[in-house]
Amino acid sequence: MVYRLIDKGTMMNLEFKDKFTNQAVAHKGFLHEPARDIVLQLEGDALYDYCALLPHNTPMTLIFHRGQKEFTFEGKLETVTVIGNVKLTEITAMGVIKESHRRLTRRFIMTVDVSLFTQKDSTNPDIRAVCRGQSYDISCDSISIWSNDELKNLSDLFYAKFILFGRESFNIAAKILKKKPAPKTSFFRNEYILLFDFSADQKEKNRLLDSFIKNSLEMGRL
């Protein structure tokens, strides 16, 4: 992987170290355009506001995902700027991109109807889904969705609601890793790749895994 081959719109997690508290500070940004050699411009209002207060050459670690792979590299802050009303943070990449496997659990290829909400309590009739579509790829840590809906705030926390194997309902917090055009053969416009966030409810991850295991065992007895 080289910097210029990172897709436009790729979400990156940026980790800074606060020199006063010695604590890690995390922000996210989306690649505005393909990299110019080793220079990347990232969109994100919160990232822009944070970096505007930092000195030139502030170091950071950047992480992004593609499929089952996680990529990590180091960078330093160049500047912040506004182009066409878009707040951009300019970063110079340093060294090589390190590659590792992100997905720790098996993928299950299936077609499942999925709805995304901005609140967990989606049973309230006044709360409507911000996105509806179909998933063709679910694991215990992520889900991919094809949809014709356009999500505006890609940095928001969403709740993915779906039913597995026609019997078990899930409503799991998730964050968007990437948005890209869906395959033309899918008859959908967009593909959203989301990473489940179990930080507030680890039991839900175990329940999801149990559902997959139980179904696999039942299929094995047929």
C-alpha positions in Angstrom: 0.0 0.0 0.0 1.3 3.5 -1.0 -0.2 6.8 0.0 -1.5 7.8 -3.4 -3.6 4.6 -3.6 -5.7 5.4 -0.6 -9.2 6.0 -1.8 -10.9 9.4 -1.5 -13.3 9.4 1.4 -11.4 6.9 3.4 -12.0 7.5 7.2 -8.8 7.8 9.2 -8.4 7.7 13.0 -5.8 10.1 14.2 -4.1 9.7 17.6 -2.2 12.6 19.2 -0.4 12.7 22.5 -1.2 15.6 24.8 2.1 16.9 26.1 0.6 18.3 29.2 -1.5 15.3 30.4 0.5 12.6 28.5 -2.9 11.2 27.5 -3.9 10.1 24.0 -6.3 12.3 22.1 -8.2 10.8 19.1 -9.9 12.5 16.2 -11.2 11.3 12.9 -11.0 12.7 9.3 -11.9 11.7 5.8 -9.4 11.9 2.9 -10.5 14.9 0.8 -8.5 14.0 -2.4 -6.0 11.3 -3.3 -2.7 12.0 -1.7 -0.1 14.2 -3.4 2.9 11.9 -2.9 3.1 12.0 0.9 0.7 15.0 1.6 -2.8 14.2 2.7 -5.8 16.6 3.2 -8.4 15.4 5.6 -11.9 16.7 6.1 -13.4 17.0 9.6 -14.6 20.0 11.6 -13.5 18.7 15.0 -10.1 17.6 13.6 -9.6 21.1 12.0 -10.5 22.9 15.2 -8.2 20.7 17.3 -5.2 21.0 14.9 -5.7 24.8 14.5 -4.4 25.1 18.0 -1.4 22.8 17.5 2.1 23.8 16.4 3.6 23.0 13.0 5.1 19.5 12.8 3.0 18.1 15.7 3.4 14.3 15.4 0.5 11.8 15.2 -0.4 8.3 14.3 -2.9 7.6 11.6 -5.0 4.4 11.2 -7.4 3.4 8.4 -9.0 0.2 7.2 -9.6 -1.5 3.9 -11.5 -4.8 4.0 -9.9 -7.1 6.5 -6.7 -5.1 6.7 -5.7 -2.3 9.1 -3.1 0.2 8.0 -1.0 2.4 10.3 1.5 5.1 9.6 3.1 8.2 11.2 2.5 11.8 10.2 3.1 15.4 11.2 0.9 18.4 11.0 1.5 20.9 8.2 -1.4 23.4 8.4 -5.1 23.8 8.4 -7.0 25.6 5.6 -10.5 26.2 4.2 -11.2 25.4 0.5 -14.7 25.9 -0.9 -16.2 26.1 2.6 -14.6 22.7 3.5 -12.3 22.7 6.6 -9.1 20.8 5.7 -6.2 19.6 7.8 -3.0 19.0 5.8 -0.7 16.3 7.0 2.6 15.0 5.8 3.0 11.2 6.0 6.2 9.7 7.3 7.8 6.4 6.8 6.0 3.3 5.4 2.5 2.1 5.9 2.3 -0.9 8.2 -0.3 -3.5 7.4 -2.1 -6.0 9.7 -5.3 -8.0 9.8 -8.2 -6.1 11.4 -11.0 -8.6 11.3 -10.6 -11.2 14.0 -13.8 -13.0 13.4 -15.2 -15.0 10.5 -17.3 -13.2 7.9 -20.8 -14.5 7.2 -22.1 -13.9 3.6 -25.9 -13.4 3.8 -28.6 -11.0 2.8 -30.1 -9.2 5.7 -32.3 -6.0 5.8 -30.7 -3.3 7.9 -31.8 0.0 9.2 -29.6 2.7 10.7 -30.8 5.0 13.4 -29.2 7.9 15.3 -30.8 6.7 18.6 -30.8 3.3 20.3 -34.5 3.4 21.1 -35.7 2.8 17.6 -39.0 1.3 18.9 -40.4 4.9 19.3 -42.6 5.5 16.2 -41.4 9.1 16.1 -37.8 8.0 15.5 -37.2 7.1 11.8 -34.3 5.4 10.2 -31.8 7.6 8.5 -30.7 4.8 6.2 -32.3 1.6 5.0 -30.6 -1.1 2.9 -29.3 -4.6 2.7 -26.2 -6.2 4.2 -24.4 -9.0 2.3 -21.4 -9.3 4.7 -21.6 -9.4 8.5 -19.1 -10.5 11.1 -18.9 -10.1 14.9 -17.0 -6.8 14.5 -18.4 -5.2 11.3 -21.2 -4.9 8.7 -21.4 -3.8 5.1 -24.6 -2.2 3.8 -25.9 -1.4 0.3 -28.3 1.5 0.3 -29.8 4.2 -1.9 -29.9 6.6 1.0 -27.4 9.4 1.5 -25.9 9.7 5.0 -24.8 13.3 5.6 -22.9 13.1 8.9 -20.5 10.2 8.4 -18.8 10.8 11.7 -21.9 10.2 13.8 -22.6 7.2 15.9 -25.3 5.0 14.4 -27.4 2.1 15.6 -27.6 -0.8 13.1 -30.9 -2.7 13.5 -31.3 -6.1 11.9 -32.6 -9.7 12.4 -30.4 -12.7 12.0 -31.7 -16.1 10.8 -35.3 -14.8 11.0 -35.4 -14.9 14.8 -32.8 -12.8 16.7 -33.1 -9.0 16.7 -30.0 -6.8 17.1 -29.6 -3.1 17.6 -25.9 -2.4 17.7 -23.9 0.9 17.9 -21.7 1.3 14.9 -19.3 3.8 13.3 -18.8 4.3 9.6 -15.3 3.3 8.4 -15.9 4.0 4.7 -18.4 5.1 2.1 -18.0 4.1 -1.5 -20.2 3.5 -4.6 -22.0 0.2 -4.5 -21.4 -2.3 -7.3 -23.7 -1.5 -10.3 -25.0 -5.0 -10.3 -26.4 -4.4 -6.8 -29.0 -1.8 -8.0 -28.0 0.4 -5.0 -26.1 3.7 -5.1 -24.0 3.5 -1.9 -22.0 1.1 0.1 -21.4 1.8 3.8 -18.9 -0.2 5.8 -19.4 0.1 9.6 -17.4 -1.1 12.6 -19.5 -2.2 15.5 -18.9 -0.3 18.8 -19.3 -2.6 21.8 -17.7 -0.3 24.3 -21.0 0.3 26.1 -22.3 -3.3 25.8 -19.8 -6.1 25.5 -22.6 -8.7 26.1 -24.1 -7.8 22.8 -21.0 -8.9 21.0 -21.2 -12.2 22.8 -24.8 -12.6 21.8 -24.0 -11.9 18.2 -21.3 -14.5 18.2 -23.5 -17.0 19.9 -26.2 -16.5 17.2 -23.7 -17.3 14.5 -22.3 -20.4 16.3 -25.8 -21.7 17.1 -26.9 -21.3 13.5 -23.7 -23.0 12.2 -24.3 -26.0 14.5 -27.9 -26.3 13.4 -26.9 -26.2 9.7 -24.3 -28.9 10.4 -27.1 -31.2 11.7 -29.2 -30.8 8.6 
